[in-house]
Amino acid sequence: MNSKSDNLENNINKKQECNLEHDDIMKSDVQVLQKELSLKQRELEEKNRELFFLKQKIESLQVKNDKIYEHSPAGYFTFDRNGIILSLNHTGSEQLCASKEQLLNKSFVDFIIPEYCLQFNMHLNNVFEYNTRHSCEVKVERKDKSLFYALLESIPSNINAGHGASCITTLIDITMLKVAQDALKESEERFKDIADTTPVLMWISDHEALFTFVNRFWEQFTGRKLSQEIGLNWIEGIHPDDLEKFMSVYKSSCDDRKPFEIEYRLKSKNGEYRWLVNKGVPRFQSDGRFAGYIGSCTDINDQKVVEETVKKYNEELKTLNASKDKFFSIIAHDLKSPLSGLLGFTEILVDEFDTLQTEEIKEFIGHSNQAAINLNALLENLLEWSRIQTGNFTFHPSRVNVTAVFDDIISLFNQNARNKKIKIEKNVDAALYVVVDKNMFNTIMRNLVSNGIKFTKEGGNVYLTAIANEKFVNIAIQDSGIGLSQENISKLFRIDVNYTTPGTNKERGTGLGLVLCKELVEKNGGKIWVESELGKGTKFIFSLPKNDS
């Protein structure tokens, strides 16, 4: 009994101990849960505070957005597909001079003037049918009957464009822009009217120096339309000899943004190149950026012709003055010298004839004869040259045999050549003919052969040759005389340069003979030139037209 009682007591004690242990575990779990709940509560409270502040920010942003939306510079409207105003901002109501209440559920078409209604309806159709952004310009009449231009830009607000779909439209007052555009258009038209009535060629280029405009006078001058002149196409009309110079000036001026002025020839509609003076000034935009050039071209062709004529007359006057000076020089000096010599010799013969020996008389008569010959040659050249200068001469070209003229000249100068022991030789085809004024041919040969003898030393030679080519006969008079330097060769054939030298026996000349030869050769359609070297003689060559018949 006692043992059973003891066992029961023990079991009860053990059970109580287990219960106590279980209670301890339960208390520990509750404490842990309490801590976790406390942490969660604090986290939730922190989240709530964050949400509260976030809500305040959202509400603040919403207020700001509402203000921005309501008072935006542009009007915002929500339209249905029929143009009924579903909503709008404050700016939109101000733009139409009506309250929101007066505008909501009203058709926007009622505010568009009739001629723009179709445009607005097509605008809505594009937005809703094609579900895309679209813009258009319309003219709007406010509630107070005032008008303004508006730019509408709409985007669909529903993806599926079905019944009840809407679009959000921005309305911007562009009246000032339109006024500015109209003013600019009017200004451009006024400028074009002025440019087209201006009697000069006007042009405008862009910042790359490419033409963007030419006026009507330019088109009339060149016979080309604006489309043909645009860019750099217009330079096709510049004379090839002037193009490089013009492009150099034009490009450098554009690079430096400086005005320029240049003269060049431009092809007119009839194919004639006419002289123009082109003046260009740079254009700049309001912000200082280079915009290009505006310029004008003035036809100065008549002025150029006058200038060339004046220049020609000045040259002729200069030549006439030189001729006059040469003429008086010959009369004052060259004509006087042989005449004085002739008078001197004849005076001696008259005063001392009885006391002179026969040989002395022959000598003085010989000197007198030579002086008379020189004087006669000089007078012939002087008279021939004078007739040419005044135009008072006869010109009768004919078929002349070269050999016959050579023979006449050799016969004429044979005695003079013998006196200096000079041999005159010829080499010419007996059947060679030229077309020339025979008297002029003789004058040319007389002067050139006389020079050859004059500047050749005793015992020398003078050669006469004639060689034919396809159209001309080149006739040459070559001597073995003292020759000429290159510097002195350039002085020959010029009336404005008084170049003359004494011969090998101190023979005097006037310098007129070669000038006369040049004029006579050119009158007969030929040319004359000289080949010479100091100490090696001189060769005068001139050409005359050949006669083959």
Disulfide bonds with the S-S distance in Angstrom:
none
